[in-house]
Amino acid sequence: MINVVFVCQGNICRSPSAEAVMNAYIKGKKLDDKIKCDSAGTSAYHVGEMADSRMKIHAVKRNYNLTSRARQFVYEDFTKFDYIIAMDRQNYNSILHMDHKMKHRDNVSMMTDYCTEYNMNEVPDPYYGGNEGFELVLDLLEDACTGFLNKIIKDHNLE
């Protein structure tokens, strides 16, 4: 099983959306028996909460269902996941800061590294913005998840 975790700050907007988008793409390629996704946050602000209601509304319009509960990224996640995908530079740095022995750095990357259409360095946090922010997040995630899934398929010979 190939294990992926998407990480943002609170685990209520971007990372659960990435998890939902990626799961939909995985299911569409009939790879759900080979790839498993999760999401987490670098902070504990929202542990146990469901995804932000505004994010859920925008996701449902695109047929994505955000069902996970927020949890915090913990050190043990380094050994559980093959890919650790950060939504922004702050979260990327927070994840790497936890890796004191620098053993897992090669498994950590930025979500936007996999974009093929958008040229952005980060997936912006929509929490304090309006509707257009949530839509942009989903646009970026759809682009990045397409590129990321193609990488996994290629890297693990899943075709």
Secondary structure, 3 states (H helix, E strand, C coil): CEEEEEEECCCCCHHHHHHHHHHHHHHHCCCCCCEEEEEEECCCCCCCCECCHHHHHHHHHCCCCCCCECCECCCCHHHHCCEEEECCHHHHHHHHHHCCCCCCHHHEEEHHHHCCCCCCCCCCCCCCCCHHHHHHHHHHHHHHHHHHHHHHHHHCCCC
